[in-house]
Each structure stands twice: as structure tokens, then as C-alpha cells.
Amino acid sequence: MNQVERIQEMERIFDKAKEAVSDLSEALEAFEGCEKELKKLEDYYAGARWMKDFEDDEAGKLPADLKRGVLSEDGVYDLLTDNRENLIRMMKICTRVAEKHLI
């Protein structure tokens, strides 16, 4: 690989990494912005109010046009599980990167 090819390759890597780091930063800001709401949702799902709302929905006591994804039996659970898996993944990535790199 000659000098020009090397510089071109490094420039491609630089551009790709710069975009990925920027995208990650934006995603982390969005995630941090909903952290309290996610905890509130988790508390609701684990408590008696969710069960009451779920039972009332099953009994037809709620408006038919009410958006009710939060009352699906798997929706909130899957979201919380995905969140936990993402947190574990981020910790593993951070540990691996910290051990291998960084100036």
C-alpha cells in the first residue's frame, strides 16, 4: 500500500468512526433523557396499577380507541429486557475498549 492509499484508507476510517461516535453521542443523550421515564414505566409495570389497568382493559372497561401498547403482556417486559441487555453490552464494550485503547 502506498502513502496515498494509506492516507485514503485512514481518511475513510476517520470519517466512519467520526460519524459513529457522533451517532452514539446523540443516542446516549436521548437515552439519558428518558432514563427517569423508563424507571417510572418499570415501577408501573411491576406494580398493582398495571395489573388493574390490564384487567380493566381485558374486561372492556377502557375506551376502544385508547392506545394500549403499554398493556400488552410482553411489550413493556421486552423493552425492559432489551434495555438491560443494551446496558450489559455497553459495559462490555466500554471495558474492552478501555483495556485495548485510548490515549
N, C-alpha and C positions, 0 to 999 in steps of 0.2 A: 504494500500500500504506500503510495507516495504522499508527500506532505499535503497536497491539495485534497486528495481523497480523505486523508485522516482528518483534516480540518472540516471537511464537509460532513463526514460521519459524526464528529463531535458536535457540530452545529445542529444536526438532526436530533441527536440525543439531548442536547441542551434544550431545544425547542419543545420536544416531547415532555421532558421532565419538568420544565417550567410550567407548561400547561397543566400537567398532572398535579403539581404542588399547588397551583392556584385553585384548581377544582377541589382539591382536598380541603384547602383552607375555607372555601365557601361552604362546602358540605359540613365541616366541623362547626362553623358559625351557625348554620341552620340547625344542626343537631343540638348545640348548646342552647339555642334559643327555645327549643321545645322540651328541654330536659325536665323542667318543673311540671309541664303539662303531661309529659309521659308518666311521671311519678303519680300524678293525680289520677290518670287513667288506670294505672296499675292498682292503686288503692281502691278505686271504684270497682274494678273487675274482681278484686279479691274480697270485696265486702258484701254485705247483705243487700245494699241498694241495687247492685247489678242483678242479683238473683230476683229481687222483687220486680224490677223493670222487665227482665226476661220472662218471668211468669205472667206478668200482665200482658206482655206482647203475645205470648202463646195463647192467652185467653181472649185475645181480640179486643183488649181494653184500650189500646193505643190507636191513634189515627192511622188510617191505611196509607196515607201519603207521607208518613214520617220516615225520614231516612234512619235506618236502624242497623247499620253495619256493626256498630259497637255492641249490639245484642246478639250477633252471631256467636255460636258456641265456640268457634275456632278463631275468629278474626282477631280479637284482642290477644288471645293466647299466642297465636302465631306471630303477631307483631312484637310482643314482649320477648318471645323466644328468639326471633331474628335480631332484636336489639341486643340481647345477651350474647349471642354468637358473634355479632359485629364487635362488641366490646372486647371479647376474648381475642378475636382476630386482630384488632388494633393493638392490644397489649403484646401479642406475639410479634407483630410486625415491628413495633417500637423497640422491643427487646433485641430482635435480630439486627435491626438497622443500627442501634446504639452499640452493639457489640462489634459490628463489622466496620463502621464508618465514622463519619463526622469528624470534622477538624477539631 
